[in-house]
């Protein structure tokens, strides 16, 4: 499971670089931060259960943040 967090770090780095190339600076900074967190967590050698709980917490936080932003902040 620690390797999967490093894979998540790789893909968030790819998204950060593509958003940086597209002049979306706030989005790229968010994804660079996520890359750092995923890579650090990937090398911590935590238990399988801890990695799964961290991933579920990340998913709940990101999906609720995305839903809030798309529902209340974006204009139609």
Secondary structure, DSSP 8 states (H G I E B T S, - for coil): -HHHHHHHHHHHHHHHHHHHHTT-HHHHHHHHHHHHHHHHHHTS---HHHHHHHHHHHHHHHHHHHHHIIIIIS--
